[in-house]
Amino acid sequence: MNSSSSISSENLVAYKKLISDLENFKKNIEKLDYIREKLQFFEVMNEVWRYFSEFDNDEVYEIFHQSSEFLELREFFYKSHQYYVRAWETFEAVSVLTSNSPLLSKPSLKDLNLFGFSKSGYLANINELSMVDMKDVKNIVLVGSGPMPHTLIFMNENTKVDHILGIDNNPEAVYISSEILKVLDLPKIQVSREDGIKFDYSNYDLVFVSDFVSPKSKIIDKIFETSKKSVQIIARTPTRLGNLFNESLEQNLNKNLFVSAEKPRHAGSKSVLLKKVNV
Ligand SMILES: C[S@@+](CC[C@H](N)C(=O)[O-])C[C@H]1O[C@@H](n2cnc3c(N)ncnc32)[C@H](O)[C@@H]1O
């Protein structure tokens, strides 16, 4: 911390506790072999997640954000979180595809046993959809659809659009998600291996941008450059401690876009509806 002069004694205690808690999480995570001790790793990361979502002291967060500890801890948590999200989504996807899955005998979304953050992500999609004007939306694309494409599945269930595409630059994510979609028999949804930074968005009326994508603001710039004037963009961006996990959108937001609405998402994140200026 650079200066403690303007901080109340109560917040100084809270700040010190925050640093100590984060250092402890870091030590616990560092001790683990992510592959062989996968379940313990998930358990600690789930705890980190809960902690991040419950932390709501804006003043202490601001002090932490300006401190030298922030960048150091960000580097560590960013990498652990990248691995965690990918591994967890894959774990969920594989469990849905295993022989015990009700999907194999009765492919219905109601039987889809989502848990963890795919479930909370799926539920948060309701908030996102409530911000969108669906009147003229025919084609949807999601940048960063992941191994477990819950946003695509949600949109298929809850809209009447013609076509839903998920793009991901990770080939394993595309392969696993396409297996899930095959089992669920959802022909309106497709997934494709593409990099969000190079994709042409001109065919899409609604674009979702996952919290995990990188480089987020450059992807948003590409969406701006190639999309229709009337495009609606739902982008996920971190709040408070979520900034240790994912790239913030607001710091470098394209000047020709504005935030038209926003809703909370799950732990340390929110969704914003972006529109082009002068539309
Ligand atoms: C883990 S998923 C989360 C999305 C979630 N499954 C959903 O339905 O909303 C995020 C994905 O973003 C992908 N990703 C990251 N950067 C990307 C980029 N530049 N272009 C395309 N995909 C990207 C990662 O490979 C990862 O699979």
Ligand as a Chemical Component Dictionary entry (heavy atoms), coordinates in Angstrom:
data_LIG
# 
_chem_comp.id                   LIG 
_chem_comp.type                 NON-POLYMER 
_chem_comp.pdbx_formal_charge   0 
_chem_comp.three_letter_code    LIG 
# 
loop_
_chem_comp_atom.comp_id 
_chem_comp_atom.atom_id 
_chem_comp_atom.alt_atom_id 
_chem_comp_atom.type_symbol 
_chem_comp_atom.charge 
_chem_comp_atom.model_Cartn_x 
_chem_comp_atom.model_Cartn_y 
_chem_comp_atom.model_Cartn_z 
_chem_comp_atom.pdbx_ordinal 
LIG C1  C1  C 0  -14.553 -20.849 -20.301 1  
LIG S1  S1  S 1  -15.548 -20.088 -21.508 2  
LIG C2  C2  C 0  -16.845 -19.331 -20.687 3  
LIG C3  C3  C 0  -18.116 -19.182 -21.512 4  
LIG C4  C4  C 0  -19.281 -20.045 -21.121 5  
LIG N1  N1  N 0  -19.120 -21.434 -21.435 6  
LIG C5  C5  C 0  -20.599 -19.553 -21.680 7  
LIG O1  O1  O 0  -21.385 -20.352 -22.184 8  
LIG O2  O2  O -1 -20.900 -18.363 -21.518 9  
LIG C6  C6  C 0  -14.464 -18.855 -22.109 10 
LIG C7  C7  C 0  -13.795 -19.326 -23.379 11 
LIG O3  O3  O 0  -13.237 -18.168 -24.043 12 
LIG C8  C8  C 0  -12.270 -18.679 -24.941 13 
LIG N2  N2  N 0  -11.475 -17.559 -25.466 14 
LIG C9  C9  C 0  -10.555 -16.805 -24.811 15 
LIG N3  N3  N 0  -10.037 -15.868 -25.640 16 
LIG C10 C10 C 0  -10.654 -16.034 -26.854 17 
LIG C11 C11 C 0  -10.543 -15.393 -28.106 18 
LIG N4  N4  N 0  -9.687  -14.386 -28.315 19 
LIG N5  N5  N 0  -11.326 -15.828 -29.141 20 
LIG C12 C12 C 0  -12.187 -16.857 -28.965 21 
LIG N6  N6  N 0  -12.330 -17.513 -27.786 22 
LIG C13 C13 C 0  -11.579 -17.117 -26.735 23 
LIG C14 C14 C 0  -11.500 -19.691 -24.096 24 
LIG O4  O4  O 0  -10.832 -20.626 -24.913 25 
LIG C15 C15 C 0  -12.639 -20.296 -23.234 26 
LIG O5  O5  O 0  -13.008 -21.565 -23.702 27 
# 
loop_
_chem_comp_bond.comp_id 
_chem_comp_bond.atom_id_1 
_chem_comp_bond.atom_id_2 
_chem_comp_bond.value_order 
_chem_comp_bond.pdbx_ordinal 
LIG C1  S1  SING 1  
LIG S1  C2  SING 2  
LIG S1  C6  SING 3  
LIG C2  C3  SING 4  
LIG C3  C4  SING 5  
LIG C4  N1  SING 6  
LIG C4  C5  SING 7  
LIG C5  O1  DOUB 8  
LIG C5  O2  SING 9  
LIG C6  C7  SING 10 
LIG C7  O3  SING 11 
LIG C7  C15 SING 12 
LIG O3  C8  SING 13 
LIG C8  N2  SING 14 
LIG C8  C14 SING 15 
LIG N2  C9  SING 16 
LIG N2  C13 SING 17 
LIG C9  N3  DOUB 18 
LIG N3  C10 SING 19 
LIG C10 C11 SING 20 
LIG C10 C13 DOUB 21 
LIG C11 N4  SING 22 
LIG C11 N5  DOUB 23 
LIG N5  C12 SING 24 
LIG C12 N6  DOUB 25 
LIG N6  C13 SING 26 
LIG C14 O4  SING 27 
LIG C14 C15 SING 28 
LIG C15 O5  SING 29 
# 
